[in-house]
Amino acid sequence: MEMPEQPRSRRQTRAAILTHLLQSGGSFRPPLAKAVRLSEASLSRILFDLKAEGLIEEVRRPAPYVGGPTGLVSLDGSVALAALELNSQWLTVGVGSLSGELHYTERVPLPRKPTIETVGRAFREALTLLRDWTRRRRIAPAQIGITIPGLGRLSVSGNPIIPCDLGHISGMLGEMFANVPVEFTNSVVAHATFHRCRTENYPFSGAHLFVFVGQGVAGTWMDDPIEEDTLQPVELGHMVFGTDGPRCRCGHHGCVEAYTSLPALAELLGVSEAELLQLGNEWVSTIPIPARVRQELRRRLFRLGLAIGNTLNVKPCNGVAISGWPSLLAEDDRKAVVEGIDACLLGGRKLAQLSLAFVPPSSGNDPQAALAFAAFCLASRGGMPAASTEAA
């Protein structure tokens, strides 16, 4: 059996096991040992610890073949995680399990034009609800995951999309949840994590680019969860196609997001964004699309493809997963995205050996993405105490 070239720390080995279980939904011992490159004896020792800490459980299942293993190892359902997911209309707070089961959820509405103050108030209200709910049930969350649209390295002080003061929010968390590890992330990272851990038959296991087309358009580089920096957001939605284009919420004109986000789609289809959101995935079969509109839709999808192709020119990789409203369209319409990627990749898709997959949209089911992110944070630190309990 091949052993890892680099010796792994105990935390890394535990992280490898927990993230594998998170992404696979459960595994028998022999394939688990193989997947995380451990001997069955070493795996046994670590599973013993993880079980004692209440992080995993082993359930007897009929063996997959005669004489085969019967203990299915999976994450323990009793571990509680808390999640807060911010979008342009509300802040959703929830508590759930490692497998994504929701035990509690509540929405705090935001005003039409949110400010740092009103978003701060919404966070205080949501965190108070969370504290009261968990206290009444004597539940201590093992991790809190918070997702914020457009969060980047530079937005610690000011947020380009929904104004919020992270320092202030971290302070509230420190007051109300003093010993709970907290992680903030960009919404796209949370949606990517959600798909990687919750989509059955997710198309990629190695390094790839995940693109999310929702209220905004963004991407994230995904890699094997054992590597450091597995998830790195890329703001490909703000690639400018023409300064005479529609105004984008980032302040520029003609960004790919201004053409292909949900608000832009609603405008093109002649409905309000609220109507579009209410229809969910049903809009595709409910809203008639005249030929002229369909043509414009394809033109915009072509631009989205160009933005993805340009991103791959900067950092090549051979897999792209696209989630969001384009996934709902018929293949004829989706072809425009592929043509856009082909038009700008050096030598097109064939030469780049690019495989492209559309995964279902995950908008509208808050706080599931933030919950999946919280599970990923807990798993990737091996279920061990966070190196520091500082909020951000």
N, C-alpha and C positions, 0 to 999 in steps of 0.2 A: 504493500500500500504506500502511496506517495505521501510523504509528510511535507508540511509547509517549509519553504526555504527559510523563512524568517521565524524564529521562535515567537509565539504569540503570548501576550500577557494573559493572566487569568480573565481580566475584564474583556479582552478581545475574543477569547475563546467562548466565554459565556454569551457575548454579543452575537457571535456567529451562530450559535445554537438558537438563541431567542429570535433573531431576525429571520432565520430560516423557518422557524415554526410560525412566525407571524405571516410570512409570505406564502407558506404552503398550507396553512390552516391545520397542520398536524402531520406527524410522520412516524413510521415504525422505526425502531432503533437502527437496524442495519443501513437503510438508505440515509438516515440522518447522520450516522457516523461518516458515511462516504461523502455526503454533501459538505460537511464541515471539516473534512480531512482529519479525522481522529480515529484512533483504534477504539473498538467497542468497549474495552476496559476503561480507557480514559473517559469516554463519553459517559459510561456508567457512573463514575465518581462524580462528574459534574452534575449529572441529572439528579443524583442523590441530594446534592446541596440545593439545587434549584427547587426540588420538590419540598425540601424541608423549609425553604423560605416562602413557600406558597406561590411560586411563580409559574410552575408547570404542574400538570396532572398526567397520569398515565391510566388510560382506560382499556380494559380488556376488549378486544375486538376480534371477530373471527379472522384467522390467519389468511393472508392473501393467497397462500398456496400451502399444500400439505407440508407440515413440519415447519412452517414459516413462523415469523414473530407474531405475538398476539397483543403486545402492549402498544397502543397508539399514544404517542407522546404529544400533548398539545398545551397551549398556554392555559393557565388556570383562570376560570371564569369569575373567580371572586375578587380579582384585582380591580380596583376602581380607578378610572382616569377621569380627569375633568378637561373640558375643551371650551374655548371661546372663539367664535368665528365672526369676523367683522365683514360686512359688505355694505354697499351704498345705501341700503334701506334699513337694516337693523343689525343688532349685535345678538348672536345666538349663543346661549350658554347651555352646556349639557354635561351629564355624567354618564359614563358607559364602561363596558368591559373591554378587555384586550382583543376580543373577537369582533368588536364593533356593535355589540348589543347596546341599545340606549336605555338607560334607567330613568333619565329625567332630562327634560329640555324646556327651555323658556326663551322667548324672544323679547328683546328690548328695542322698541322702534327708534329710529334716528330721524331728526328733522330733514326736510328736503335739502337744505344746504348746511351740512354738518360743519361745526367749528371745533377747534381743539377743546373748548369748554364743554360743548354738548356731548362730544364723544367721550370725554373724561367722565361726565356725569353718567353716561350710559354704562361705562365700565364699572363705575362704583355701584350702580344699581344691580348689574349682572353679577358682580362678585359677592354682593350682599345676599342675593338670592341663592347663589352657590354655597356660600358659607352656612346660611340657615338650613338649607336642604341637607347638606352633608352632616351638620352637627346634630340635627334632629334624629338622623339615622345612625349616628356614630360611625360615619364612613370617613376614612382618611384617604384622600386621593393620593396615588403613588406618583402622579405626574400631572402637570397642567400644560396643555398645548394651546398656543394662541396664534391665530392666523390673521394677517393684515395685508390687504391688497397693496402691491407695489413696494413692499418693505425691501429695502436693499441696504448695502453697506453704508451708504451715505445718508440714509433717512432716519438715523437715530435722533437727529434734532428736528427735522421736519419731514412730513410724509407727503409725497407728491399726489397721492390719489385721495385718501380720506385722512384729513388732518388729525393726528393724535400725538400726544406727548408720551413717548415710551418710558421716560424717566419717571413721570408722574404715575403711570399705570404700574410700573414695577414697584414703586413705593407703596401703592395700595395693596399689591399682592404680598409684599413683605409684612404689612400690618395684619392682613387677614389670613394668610396662609404661610406663616413664618417658615415652616420646615419642609414645604413642598417644592421640589424642583420645578422650575418654570422655563419653557422655551418659547420664544417668539419666532415666527417664520413668515415668509412671503406666501400668500394664498396658493400660488402655483405649485410651490414645493409640497404643500399639504395635499392638494389634489393629486399630484404625482404619486405621493406616498399612499393615498387612498386607493388609487388604481393598482399600484404595485402589490398592495397587501390585501385588497378586497375584490379585485376583478378576477373572476374565475378564468383560467387559461389566459392570463396576461401574456401578451405576445413576446416580451423580451426578458432575458434574465441578465445579460451582460450590460455593458455601457451603451446608452442610447440617449436620444434627445426626446423629452416629453414636451408636447406643445398643448397649451390649454387655451381654448377660445370660448370665453364667457363674457362677463361684463367688461373684462379687459382681455388682452391677448398677451400671453407670455410663455416662456419656456423654461425648462430646467434640465441640466445635464444630470443623468442618472447613472450611477455606477454600482458595482458590487458593494453591498452595505458594510463590508468589513473595511473598505478603504476609508481613509479620513476624507472629509469634504465630499461625501457621496452625492450631495444635492447642491447644485450651484445654479441659482436663478439666472436667466438671460432675458433681458428686456427686448426681445425681438419685435414686440408689438410697437415699439417706438422708432422703427426704421422709417424714414420719411421718403414718400414716393413722389411728392410734388408739393411745393410750397403754396400752390393755389388750391390744394385739396381741402376737405372739411377740417374744422378745428378739432384738435384732440384735447382730452382733459389734462394732458401734460403741458399744454400751452403752445405746442407746435401745430403746424397745419400739415395735413396729408400723411399722417402716420398710418401704418397698416391697421392699427387698432381703430382709427377713426373710420375705416372702411368695413372692418369685419367683426367688431365687437357686437354683443347682443343689442345695445342701444342703436347702433348703426343698422343692424339687421331689421329691427323693429321699424325704423324710419323708412327703410327701403320697402318693407312689406306694407307700409301704410297703417300700422297699428301702434298702440302705445306700448312702451316697454313693459308696463304693468300687465297688460293683456297677454303679451308674449310670455312673460314669466309664469302667468297663471295657467296658460295652456301647457307649459312644460314641454315634454317631448312630443305632445300631440299636435303642435303647431304645424308640423310638416304635412299632416294629412288634413288639417282643418283650414288653413289659410290658402286660398287659391293663388298660384303664382303665374301671372300672365307672361307670355313669351319675352316681352321686353325686359321685365323685371328679372326673369331667369337668366337672361343674357348678362345683365349687370351683375347679378349674383355670381355668375361664373367668372366675370372679369375680376371681381373682388377676391374670389377664392384663388385665382391665378396670382394675384398680388401676395396673398398669404403664402402661397407656395414659393414665390420669389424670396420672401423674407426668410422662410425656412432654409431655402437653398443657399442664400447668402450667409446665414448662420453656419451652415455646414461647410461653406468655403473657408470660413475662419477657423473652425475646429471640426475636422471631418469625423464622422462616426457612421456606422452602417445600419443604424436602426432609428426610425422616428415613429413615435406613437402620438396620434392626434386625438384629443378629447374635446368635446364641446359640440356646438350645433352642427358643424360640418359632418360629424359622424352620422347624423340622422338622414342625410340626403341620399338620393339614389346614386349609384356608382357613376352614372353619366355626368352628374353635377360635380361629384367629388374628383373626377378626372382632372378638372381644372387645377386643383391643388398640385397634383402630380406633374402636370405640364409646367406649372410655375417653378417647381423644384428642378425639373429637367432643364428649363430654360436658362438657369444660372449656375447649376453645378458644373464644375469643370468636367466636361465630357458627359454630363447627364447621369442619370441614375444607374444605368447598366455598368458604366465604367467604375462608378463609386460603389457598386454592389450594395445599393441601399435597399433595405426592406422597410416598407411603410405600412403601418397598421392604424386603423381607426378604432378607438375604444369609446364606449358609450359616454354621453355627457354626465358629469357628476354635480352640476350646479343644482341648487334648490333643495339639497338634502342636508343642510347645515344641522348640526355641527359635525357631520360624519367625517369630513376631510380633516378637521382639527383634531378629532378623536383618533383617527388613524395616525396622524402625526405624533400625538402624545404617546401612542403605543410604540411607534418607531423610536422615539427618544428614549423611552424606558428600556426597550430591547437593545438599542445600540450602546447603552452604557452598561450592558450586561446585567441589568436589574440591580446594579450596585448603587450605593449612595452617590449622588452627583458629586463631581470633584469639588464643586462649590455650590452652595445652596442659594447663591445670589440669583435674583430673578432673571436679569437679562444677560 
